[in-house]
């Protein structure tokens, strides 16, 4: 005695598709299957099309310009802090703060402002002075983490 399968599937399909949740589940399964089938095809087409050009010269120029700017800032910070009588570790701390927190600032007075901030005696005061001088909102923990990494490296 064979059980007719088509009427059973029809009843299940009607029950599932008649509810909103059932339609969402079926739609999700169909969409997921399509994505799984189309992704490898898109990857293969992308690999073999060869029409994508990458401007590595432009990227290298930008990187070199940024490195030159950072090296210039480092030298300015070192000169300003040396003239103010700071130790080597304080100079490295200032350079680290510039690299990690103030790298996007422009202007000729960044080194002088940063040097003045190091008149602070504690990390809390330093964070306050940096936030006030550069209009930033760094927490004491962020500044302390930068300083601590320099102190471990050079101290």
GUVEXMI-341063 format. One record per residue: x, y, z of N, C-alpha, C in turn; residue number from 1; residue in three letters. Coordinates in steps of 0.05 Angstrom, whole numbers. Example, Ala and Ser with C-alpha at 12.3 -4.5 7.8 and 13.67 -1.06 7.14 Angstrom:
// GUVEXMI-341063
+--------+--------+--------+--------+--------+--------+--------+--------+--------+------+------+
:   n.px :   n.py :   n.pz :  ca.px :  ca.py :  ca.pz :   c.px :   c.py :   c.pz : resi : resn :
+--------+--------+--------+--------+--------+--------+--------+--------+--------+------+------+
:    264 :   -114 :    156 :    246 :    -90 :    156 :    264 :    -66 :    156 :    1 :  ALA :
:    257 :    -45 :    142 :    273 :    -21 :    143 :    258 :      1 :    157 :    2 :  SER :
+--------+--------+--------+--------+--------+--------+--------+--------+--------+------+------+
END
This chain:
// GUVEXMI-341063
+--------+--------+--------+--------+--------+--------+--------+--------+--------+------+------+
:   n.px :   n.py :   n.pz :  ca.px :  ca.py :  ca.pz :   c.px :   c.py :   c.pz : resi : resn :
+--------+--------+--------+--------+--------+--------+--------+--------+--------+------+------+
:     17 :    -23 :      0 :      0 :      0 :      0 :     18 :     25 :      0 :    1 :  UNK :
:     18 :     38 :    -22 :     35 :     62 :    -26 :     20 :     86 :    -16 :    2 :  UNK :
:     35 :    104 :     -3 :     24 :    129 :      7 :     27 :    150 :    -15 :    3 :  UNK :
:      6 :    163 :    -24 :      9 :    184 :    -45 :     24 :    208 :    -33 :    4 :  UNK :
:     47 :    215 :    -45 :     64 :    236 :    -34 :     55 :    263 :    -43 :    5 :  UNK :
:     44 :    266 :    -66 :     37 :    293 :    -77 :     16 :    307 :    -59 :    6 :  UNK :
:     -5 :    294 :    -51 :    -25 :    308 :    -34 :    -13 :    316 :     -7 :    7 :  UNK :
:      6 :    300 :      3 :     18 :    306 :     29 :     36 :    331 :     26 :    8 :  UNK :
:     52 :    332 :      4 :     69 :    356 :     -1 :     52 :    381 :     -6 :    9 :  UNK :
:     29 :    377 :    -19 :     11 :    400 :    -25 :      1 :    411 :      2 :   10 :  UNK :
:     -7 :    394 :     20 :    -18 :    403 :     46 :      4 :    418 :     62 :   11 :  UNK :
:     28 :    406 :     62 :     51 :    419 :     77 :     57 :    446 :     64 :   12 :  UNK :
:     59 :    447 :     38 :     65 :    472 :     24 :     44 :    493 :     29 :   13 :  UNK :
:     19 :    486 :     29 :     -3 :    505 :     34 :     -1 :    515 :     63 :   14 :  UNK :
:      4 :    497 :     82 :      6 :    505 :    110 :     29 :    524 :    115 :   15 :  UNK :
:     52 :    518 :    102 :     76 :    535 :    107 :     73 :    562 :     93 :   16 :  UNK :
:     63 :    562 :     68 :     62 :    587 :     53 :     38 :    604 :     61 :   17 :  UNK :
:     19 :    593 :     76 :     -4 :    610 :     84 :      2 :    627 :    108 :   18 :  UNK :
:     23 :    622 :    123 :     30 :    639 :    146 :     53 :    658 :    138 :   19 :  UNK :
:     53 :    681 :    150 :     73 :    701 :    144 :    101 :    691 :    152 :   20 :  UNK :
:    103 :    679 :    175 :    129 :    668 :    184 :    139 :    646 :    165 :   21 :  UNK :
:    121 :    629 :    156 :    128 :    608 :    138 :    139 :    619 :    111 :   22 :  UNK :
:    126 :    640 :    101 :    136 :    653 :     76 :    164 :    665 :     80 :   23 :  UNK :
:    169 :    677 :    103 :    195 :    688 :    109 :    216 :    666 :    110 :   24 :  UNK :
:    210 :    644 :    122 :    229 :    622 :    124 :    235 :    611 :     97 :   25 :  UNK :
:    214 :    606 :     81 :    219 :    595 :     54 :    234 :    615 :     37 :   26 :  UNK :
:    227 :    641 :     39 :    242 :    662 :     24 :    271 :    663 :     32 :   27 :  UNK :
:    276 :    661 :     58 :    304 :    661 :     68 :    320 :    637 :     58 :   28 :  UNK :
:    307 :    614 :     57 :    321 :    590 :     47 :    327 :    593 :     18 :   29 :  UNK :
:    308 :    603 :      2 :    312 :    607 :    -27 :    334 :    627 :    -31 :   30 :  UNK :
:    333 :    650 :    -17 :    353 :    671 :    -20 :    381 :    661 :    -12 :   31 :  UNK :
:    382 :    647 :     10 :    408 :    636 :     19 :    420 :    616 :     -1 :   32 :  UNK :
:    402 :    600 :    -13 :    412 :    581 :    -33 :    422 :    595 :    -58 :   33 :  UNK :
:    408 :    616 :    -66 :    417 :    632 :    -89 :    444 :    645 :    -84 :   34 :  UNK :
:    448 :    656 :    -60 :    473 :    669 :    -53 :    495 :    648 :    -53 :   35 :  UNK :
:    490 :    625 :    -42 :    511 :    604 :    -41 :    518 :    595 :    -69 :   36 :  UNK :
:    499 :    595 :    -88 :    504 :    586 :   -115 :    518 :    608 :   -131 :   37 :  UNK :
:    511 :    633 :   -126 :    521 :    655 :   -143 :    549 :    665 :   -134 :   38 :  UNK :
:    555 :    662 :   -108 :    581 :    672 :    -99 :    605 :    660 :   -113 :   39 :  UNK :
:    607 :    634 :   -115 :    630 :    622 :   -130 :    631 :    632 :   -159 :   40 :  UNK :
:    608 :    634 :   -171 :    608 :    643 :   -199 :    618 :    672 :   -201 :   41 :  UNK :
:    610 :    689 :   -182 :    619 :    717 :   -183 :    649 :    718 :   -178 :   42 :  UNK :
:    659 :    702 :   -160 :    688 :    701 :   -154 :    704 :    692 :   -179 :   43 :  UNK :
:    695 :    671 :   -192 :    708 :    661 :   -216 :    708 :    683 :   -238 :   44 :  UNK :
:    685 :    695 :   -242 :    684 :    717 :   -262 :    702 :    740 :   -255 :   45 :  UNK :
:    703 :    747 :   -230 :    721 :    769 :   -222 :    750 :    762 :   -226 :   46 :  UNK :
:    758 :    738 :   -221 :    786 :    730 :   -224 :    794 :    730 :   -253 :   47 :  UNK :
:    777 :    720 :   -271 :    784 :    717 :   -299 :    777 :    741 :   -316 :   48 :  UNK :
:    763 :    761 :   -305 :    757 :    784 :   -322 :    781 :    801 :   -327 :   49 :  UNK :
:    798 :    805 :   -307 :    823 :    820 :   -311 :    819 :    850 :   -318 :   50 :  UNK :
:    795 :    860 :   -313 :    790 :    888 :   -320 :    795 :    908 :   -297 :   51 :  UNK :
:    803 :    898 :   -274 :    807 :    916 :   -252 :    836 :    925 :   -251 :   52 :  UNK :
:    840 :    952 :   -251 :    866 :    963 :   -250 :    871 :    976 :   -222 :   53 :  UNK :
:    894 :    971 :   -211 :    901 :    983 :   -185 :    923 :   1003 :   -189 :   54 :  UNK :
:    919 :   1027 :   -180 :    938 :   1048 :   -183 :    958 :   1047 :   -160 :   55 :  UNK :
:    978 :   1030 :   -162 :    997 :   1027 :   -141 :   1016 :   1051 :   -139 :   56 :  UNK :
:   1021 :   1064 :   -161 :   1038 :   1087 :   -161 :   1026 :   1110 :   -144 :   57 :  UNK :
:   1000 :   1114 :   -147 :    986 :   1134 :   -132 :    987 :   1128 :   -102 :   58 :  UNK :
:    982 :   1103 :    -95 :    983 :   1095 :    -67 :   1011 :   1099 :    -55 :   59 :  UNK :
:   1031 :   1091 :    -70 :   1058 :   1094 :    -61 :   1066 :   1123 :    -57 :   60 :  UNK :
:   1056 :   1141 :    -74 :   1061 :   1169 :    -72 :   1049 :   1180 :    -46 :   61 :  UNK :
:   1024 :   1172 :    -41 :   1010 :   1181 :    -17 :   1025 :   1171 :      8 :   62 :  UNK :
:   1033 :   1146 :      8 :   1047 :   1135 :     31 :   1074 :   1150 :     36 :   63 :  UNK :
:   1088 :   1155 :     15 :   1114 :   1169 :     17 :   1110 :   1198 :     27 :   64 :  UNK :
:   1089 :   1211 :     18 :   1083 :   1238 :     27 :   1076 :   1238 :     57 :   65 :  UNK :
:   1061 :   1219 :     65 :   1053 :   1218 :     94 :   1077 :   1211 :    111 :   66 :  UNK :
:   1095 :   1193 :    101 :   1119 :   1187 :    116 :   1137 :   1211 :    119 :   67 :  UNK :
:   1139 :   1226 :     97 :   1156 :   1250 :     98 :   1145 :   1271 :    118 :   68 :  UNK :
:   1118 :   1274 :    118 :   1106 :   1292 :    136 :   1110 :   1283 :    165 :   69 :  UNK :
:   1107 :   1257 :    170 :   1111 :   1247 :    197 :   1140 :   1250 :    206 :   70 :  UNK :
:   1159 :   1245 :    189 :   1187 :   1248 :    196 :   1193 :   1277 :    202 :   71 :  UNK :
:   1181 :   1295 :    187 :   1185 :   1324 :    192 :   1174 :   1331 :    219 :   72 :  UNK :
:   1150 :   1322 :    225 :   1138 :   1327 :    251 :   1155 :   1316 :    274 :   73 :  UNK :
:   1165 :   1292 :    270 :   1182 :   1280 :    291 :   1206 :   1297 :    296 :   74 :  UNK :
:   1218 :   1307 :    275 :   1242 :   1324 :    278 :   1234 :   1350 :    292 :   75 :  UNK :
:   1211 :   1362 :    285 :   1202 :   1387 :    298 :   1197 :   1382 :    328 :   76 :  UNK :
:   1184 :   1360 :    334 :   1178 :   1353 :    362 :   1204 :   1349 :    378 :   77 :  UNK :
:   1223 :   1334 :    366 :   1248 :   1329 :    379 :   1264 :   1355 :    384 :   78 :  UNK :
:   1264 :   1373 :    364 :   1278 :   1398 :    366 :   1265 :   1416 :    388 :   79 :  UNK :
:   1239 :   1418 :    387 :   1225 :   1435 :    407 :   1229 :   1425 :    435 :   80 :  UNK :
:   1227 :   1399 :    438 :   1230 :   1388 :    465 :   1259 :   1387 :    475 :   81 :  UNK :
:   1278 :   1384 :    457 :   1306 :   1386 :    465 :   1313 :   1414 :    474 :   82 :  UNK :
:   1303 :   1434 :    459 :   1308 :   1462 :    466 :   1295 :   1468 :    493 :   83 :  UNK :
:   1273 :   1455 :    499 :   1259 :   1460 :    525 :   1272 :   1444 :    548 :   84 :  UNK :
:   1291 :   1426 :    541 :   1306 :   1412 :    562 :   1294 :   1385 :    570 :   85 :  UNK :
:   1277 :   1373 :    554 :   1265 :   1348 :    561 :   1283 :   1325 :    556 :   86 :  UNK :
:   1279 :   1303 :    571 :   1296 :   1279 :    568 :   1287 :   1264 :    543 :   87 :  UNK :
:   1304 :   1244 :    536 :   1299 :   1228 :    513 :   1272 :   1213 :    514 :   88 :  UNK :
:   1266 :   1203 :    538 :   1241 :   1188 :    541 :   1216 :   1206 :    538 :   89 :  UNK :
:   1218 :   1231 :    547 :   1196 :   1250 :    544 :   1192 :   1257 :    514 :   90 :  UNK :
:   1215 :   1259 :    500 :   1213 :   1264 :    471 :   1199 :   1241 :    457 :   91 :  UNK :
:   1207 :   1217 :    464 :   1194 :   1193 :    452 :   1164 :   1191 :    459 :   92 :  UNK :
:   1157 :   1199 :    484 :   1129 :   1199 :    492 :   1114 :   1219 :    474 :   93 :  UNK :
:   1125 :   1243 :    470 :   1112 :   1263 :    454 :   1108 :   1254 :    425 :   94 :  UNK :
:   1129 :   1241 :    414 :   1127 :   1231 :    387 :   1106 :   1208 :    385 :   95 :  UNK :
:   1105 :   1192 :    406 :   1085 :   1170 :    405 :   1057 :   1182 :    407 :   96 :  UNK :
:   1053 :   1202 :    424 :   1026 :   1214 :    425 :   1019 :   1227 :    399 :   97 :  UNK :
:   1038 :   1239 :    386 :   1033 :   1251 :    359 :   1025 :   1228 :    340 :   98 :  UNK :
:   1040 :   1207 :    339 :   1035 :   1185 :    320 :   1008 :   1172 :    325 :   99 :  UNK :
:   1001 :   1167 :    350 :    977 :   1152 :    355 :    952 :   1169 :    358 :  100 :  UNK :
:    955 :   1194 :    366 :    932 :   1211 :    373 :    929 :   1236 :    356 :  101 :  UNK :
:    951 :   1248 :    348 :    950 :   1275 :    336 :    959 :   1275 :    307 :  102 :  UNK :
:    962 :   1252 :    295 :    974 :   1250 :    268 :    959 :   1265 :    246 :  103 :  UNK :
:    933 :   1270 :    250 :    917 :   1283 :    230 :    916 :   1313 :    233 :  104 :  UNK :
:    931 :   1324 :    252 :    932 :   1353 :    256 :    951 :   1366 :    236 :  105 :  UNK :
:    944 :   1390 :    228 :    963 :   1405 :    211 :    968 :   1431 :    224 :  106 :  UNK :
:    989 :   1444 :    215 :    996 :   1470 :    226 :   1025 :   1470 :    235 :  107 :  UNK :
:   1036 :   1493 :    236 :   1065 :   1495 :    242 :   1070 :   1495 :    272 :  108 :  UNK :
:   1050 :   1498 :    289 :   1055 :   1500 :    318 :   1048 :   1475 :    333 :  109 :  UNK :
:   1045 :   1452 :    320 :   1039 :   1427 :    333 :   1060 :   1420 :    353 :  110 :  UNK :
:   1086 :   1422 :    345 :   1108 :   1414 :    362 :   1109 :   1432 :    387 :  111 :  UNK :
:   1105 :   1458 :    383 :   1107 :   1476 :    405 :   1084 :   1471 :    425 :  112 :  UNK :
:   1060 :   1467 :    415 :   1037 :   1462 :    432 :   1041 :   1436 :    448 :  113 :  UNK :
:   1051 :   1416 :    434 :   1055 :   1390 :    447 :   1077 :   1392 :    468 :  114 :  UNK :
:   1097 :   1408 :    463 :   1119 :   1412 :    482 :   1108 :   1426 :    507 :  115 :  UNK :
:   1091 :   1446 :    504 :   1078 :   1460 :    526 :   1061 :   1441 :    543 :  116 :  UNK :
:   1048 :   1422 :    530 :   1031 :   1403 :    544 :   1047 :   1386 :    564 :  117 :  UNK :
:   1072 :   1381 :    557 :   1089 :   1364 :    574 :   1099 :   1378 :    599 :  118 :  UNK :
:   1090 :   1402 :    604 :   1095 :   1415 :    630 :   1079 :   1401 :    652 :  119 :  UNK :
:   1059 :   1385 :    644 :   1042 :   1371 :    663 :   1059 :   1351 :    679 :  120 :  UNK :
:   1051 :   1348 :    704 :   1066 :   1329 :    722 :   1054 :   1301 :    722 :  121 :  UNK :
:   1029 :   1299 :    716 :   1016 :   1272 :    716 :   1004 :   1266 :    689 :  122 :  UNK :
:    997 :   1241 :    685 :    984 :   1234 :    660 :    957 :   1247 :    657 :  123 :  UNK :
:    943 :   1251 :    680 :    917 :   1264 :    679 :    919 :   1293 :    670 :  124 :  UNK :
:    939 :   1307 :    681 :    944 :   1335 :    672 :    952 :   1336 :    643 :  125 :  UNK :
:    968 :   1317 :    634 :    977 :   1316 :    607 :    953 :   1312 :    588 :  126 :  UNK :
:    935 :   1294 :    595 :    911 :   1289 :    579 :    894 :   1315 :    577 :  127 :  UNK :
:    891 :   1328 :    600 :    876 :   1353 :    600 :    888 :   1374 :    582 :  128 :  UNK :
:    915 :   1377 :    584 :    929 :   1397 :    568 :    927 :   1391 :    539 :  129 :  UNK :
:    930 :   1366 :    531 :    928 :   1358 :    503 :    900 :   1363 :    493 :  130 :  UNK :
:    880 :   1356 :    508 :    852 :   1360 :    499 :    847 :   1390 :    497 :  131 :  UNK :
:    858 :   1406 :    515 :    854 :   1435 :    514 :    869 :   1448 :    490 :  132 :  UNK :
:    893 :   1440 :    486 :    910 :   1452 :    465 :    901 :   1444 :    437 :  133 :  UNK :
:    892 :   1419 :    434 :    886 :   1409 :    407 :    857 :   1405 :    402 :  134 :  UNK :
:    840 :   1412 :    421 :    811 :   1409 :    419 :    803 :   1380 :    413 :  135 :  UNK :
:    814 :   1362 :    428 :    809 :   1334 :    426 :    794 :   1324 :    451 :  136 :  UNK :
:    787 :   1299 :    451 :    772 :   1288 :    474 :    784 :   1261 :    482 :  137 :  UNK :
:    810 :   1259 :    485 :    823 :   1234 :    493 :    820 :   1230 :    522 :  138 :  UNK :
:    815 :   1205 :    530 :    813 :   1199 :    558 :    841 :   1196 :    570 :  139 :  UNK :
:    842 :   1197 :    596 :    867 :   1193 :    610 :    878 :   1165 :    605 :  140 :  UNK :
:    860 :   1146 :    603 :    868 :   1118 :    598 :    882 :   1115 :    571 :  141 :  UNK :
:    871 :   1129 :    550 :    883 :   1128 :    524 :    912 :   1139 :    524 :  142 :  UNK :
:    914 :   1163 :    536 :    941 :   1176 :    537 :    960 :   1159 :    554 :  143 :  UNK :
:    950 :   1149 :    577 :    967 :   1133 :    594 :    976 :   1107 :    580 :  144 :  UNK :
:    959 :   1095 :    564 :    967 :   1071 :    550 :    990 :   1077 :    530 :  145 :  UNK :
:    988 :   1099 :    516 :   1010 :   1107 :    498 :   1036 :   1112 :    513 :  146 :  UNK :
:   1034 :   1127 :    535 :   1057 :   1133 :    551 :   1070 :   1108 :    563 :  147 :  UNK :
:   1053 :   1090 :    572 :   1063 :   1065 :    585 :   1078 :   1048 :    565 :  148 :  UNK :
:   1068 :   1047 :    540 :   1082 :   1031 :    520 :   1110 :   1042 :    514 :  149 :  UNK :
:   1112 :   1069 :    514 :   1138 :   1082 :    509 :   1156 :   1077 :    533 :  150 :  UNK :
:   1145 :   1080 :    557 :   1161 :   1076 :    581 :   1172 :   1047 :    583 :  151 :  UNK :
:   1156 :   1028 :    575 :   1166 :   1000 :    575 :   1187 :    996 :    554 :  152 :  UNK :
:   1185 :   1010 :    532 :   1204 :   1007 :    510 :   1230 :   1020 :    516 :  153 :  UNK :
:   1229 :   1045 :    526 :   1253 :   1061 :    529 :   1261 :   1065 :    559 :  154 :  UNK :
:   1244 :   1058 :    577 :   1249 :   1064 :    605 :   1263 :   1042 :    619 :  155 :  UNK :
+--------+--------+--------+--------+--------+--------+--------+--------+--------+------+------+
END
